[in-house]
Amino acid sequence: MTSRSRRLFARSRQAAGRSIRLPNTPDEALEDLFTRDQLLDGADLGGQVAAVTGCAPVDVFLEFEFVRFVLELDPALLSYGNEYRGLYRLAMKDVLPERLRTRQDKAWLEPAIAAAAVGADAFEMLQDLSSLESLAARGLVDPAAFRGMFSTCLALLRRGERSDPDPADEQILEVWQLLSMEAFLRKHGSGRDLV
């Protein structure tokens, strides 16, 4: 990556108001991609989906040759218009509605979780799961330790999709994992020695 590329990409980061760590080489970027927890979590989720459905998920954006190609592109090209993900946004012009194409929180998971919770009208169920009774019965958690966190996160989810970050966003994934484990144990835990 050239010094000019780094300067141009730094301007796009600044324009987008985001902090992005730049790798020095395509190999370093590829190594970073394959050692991140998100990729491992995605692979684990894909394995779970395959086990339940019998269909292996395919993500063309994780194909080695495609990833290598994208990593070798000049970051100045990727940040077209000095904007984070600028090339992708340009490619989607007149394809996606402008509101979606230009939004800055596209890769942010918390609004998606909130939108799903609102769309499914799932708050009563989530409130019930937040008791963590199945996890507590197995001695895995003390539900009292999580009550404040659950209240904060459930209130945040009730706001639905939003573009403003909230400090409680950092807790949503932890809460989601606990709620998921609780739901799993309630559905599959009776009569089995799972833990």
C-alpha positions in Angstrom: 0.0 0.0 0.0 1.5 3.3 -1.0 1.8 6.3 1.2 -0.6 8.2 -1.1 -3.1 5.3 -0.7 -2.8 5.5 3.1 -3.4 9.3 3.1 -6.4 9.0 0.8 -7.8 6.2 2.9 -7.2 8.2 6.1 -9.3 11.0 4.6 -12.1 8.6 3.9 -11.9 7.2 7.5 -12.1 10.8 8.8 -15.0 11.7 6.5 -16.9 8.6 7.7 -16.0 9.3 11.4 -14.7 5.7 11.9 -11.5 4.2 13.2 -10.3 1.6 10.8 -6.9 -0.2 11.2 -5.1 -0.6 7.9 -3.0 -3.6 7.2 0.4 -3.0 5.6 0.1 -5.7 3.0 -2.7 -7.9 1.4 -1.2 -10.9 3.2 -1.5 -9.1 6.5 -5.1 -8.1 5.7 -5.9 -11.7 4.8 -4.3 -13.0 8.0 -6.3 -10.4 10.0 -9.6 -11.5 8.3 -9.0 -15.2 9.0 -8.0 -14.7 12.7 -10.9 -12.5 13.7 -13.5 -13.9 16.0 -16.3 -12.8 13.7 -15.1 -15.1 10.9 -14.8 -18.0 13.3 -18.2 -17.3 14.8 -19.7 -17.1 11.3 -18.1 -20.5 10.4 -19.5 -22.0 13.6 -23.0 -20.6 12.8 -22.7 -22.0 9.3 -21.9 -25.4 10.7 -24.9 -25.2 13.0 -27.2 -24.2 10.1 -25.8 -27.1 8.1 -26.4 -29.6 10.9 -30.0 -28.5 11.4 -31.0 -28.0 7.7 -28.7 -30.4 5.9 -27.8 -27.4 3.6 -24.3 -26.0 3.8 -24.4 -22.1 3.7 -22.3 -20.6 0.9 -20.8 -17.1 1.3 -19.3 -16.0 -2.0 -17.7 -13.0 -0.2 -15.5 -15.4 1.7 -14.2 -17.3 -1.3 -10.4 -17.1 -1.1 -9.8 -15.7 -4.6 -12.5 -13.0 -4.2 -11.1 -12.0 -0.8 -7.6 -11.9 -2.2 -8.8 -9.8 -5.2 -10.5 -7.2 -2.9 -7.5 -7.0 -0.6 -5.3 -6.2 -3.5 -7.4 -3.3 -4.6 -6.1 0.2 -3.9 -7.8 1.5 -0.7 -8.3 4.8 -2.5 -10.5 3.0 -5.1 -12.5 1.2 -2.3 -13.0 4.6 -0.6 -14.5 6.3 -3.7 -15.5 9.8 -2.9 -13.5 9.8 0.3 -16.2 7.6 1.9 -16.0 4.4 3.8 -17.2 1.6 1.5 -17.4 4.2 -1.3 -16.9 1.8 -4.2 -19.7 -0.5 -2.9 -22.0 2.5 -2.5 -21.2 3.7 -6.0 -21.9 0.2 -7.4 -25.3 0.2 -5.7 -26.3 3.6 -7.1 -29.8 3.3 -8.7 -30.0 -0.3 -7.4 -30.7 0.4 -3.8 -32.9 3.1 -2.3 -30.6 6.1 -1.4 -31.6 5.8 2.3 -30.0 2.3 2.4 -27.2 3.0 0.0 -25.8 5.9 2.0 -26.4 4.9 5.6 -23.3 4.7 7.7 -24.4 1.9 10.1 -24.7 -0.8 7.5 -22.2 -3.2 9.1 -23.5 -2.5 12.6 -25.2 -5.5 14.1 -27.1 -4.0 17.0 -29.7 -2.1 14.8 -30.4 -5.4 13.0 -31.0 -7.2 16.2 -33.3 -4.4 17.4 -35.2 -4.3 14.1 -35.7 -8.1 14.3 -36.9 -7.9 17.9 -39.4 -5.2 17.0 -40.5 -6.9 13.8 -41.2 -10.2 15.6 -42.8 -8.4 18.6 -40.5 -10.6 20.7 -40.2 -8.5 23.9 -42.5 -10.6 26.0 -40.5 -13.7 25.0 -37.2 -12.0 25.6 -38.3 -10.7 29.0 -39.3 -14.3 29.9 -36.0 -15.7 28.7 -34.1 -13.0 30.7 -35.0 -14.9 33.9 -32.3 -17.3 32.9 -34.0 -20.0 34.9 -32.7 -23.0 32.9 -29.1 -21.7 33.1 -29.5 -20.9 36.8 -31.0 -24.4 37.5 -27.8 -25.9 36.1 -25.6 -23.6 38.3 -24.2 -21.8 35.3 -25.3 -18.2 36.0 -26.6 -16.0 38.8 -29.6 -14.2 37.1 -29.4 -11.3 39.6 -26.0 -10.3 38.2 -27.6 -9.8 34.7 -30.9 -8.1 35.6 -29.6 -4.5 35.1 -27.9 -5.4 31.9 -31.0 -7.1 30.5 -33.2 -4.1 31.5 -30.9 -1.7 29.7 -30.5 -3.8 26.6 -34.2 -4.7 26.3 -35.0 -0.9 26.5 -32.5 -0.3 23.8 -33.9 -3.0 21.6 -37.4 -1.5 22.0 -36.1 1.6 20.2 -35.8 -0.5 17.1 -33.5 0.3 14.2 -31.5 3.5 14.8 -28.4 5.2 13.6 -27.1 6.6 16.9 -24.7 4.4 18.9 -25.4 3.8 22.5 -22.9 2.7 25.2 -25.2 -0.3 26.0 -24.7 -1.6 22.4 -21.5 -3.4 23.7 -23.7 -5.5 26.0 -26.3 -6.5 23.4 -24.2 -9.4 22.0 -23.5 -10.7 25.5 -27.2 -10.5 26.4 -28.1 -12.2 23.0 -25.7 -15.1 23.7 -27.2 -15.6 27.2 -30.8 -15.4 25.9 -29.9 -17.9 23.1 -28.4 -20.4 25.5 -31.4 -20.1 27.8 -33.8 -20.7 24.8 -31.7 -23.7 23.7 -31.8 -25.2 27.2 -35.5 -24.7 27.5 -36.2 -26.4 24.2 -33.6 -29.2 24.3 -32.4 -29.4 27.9 -35.1 -31.6 29.6 -34.1 -35.2 30.1 -30.6 -34.6 28.8 -27.4 -34.1 30.7 -26.2 -31.2 28.6 -24.2 -29.5 31.2 
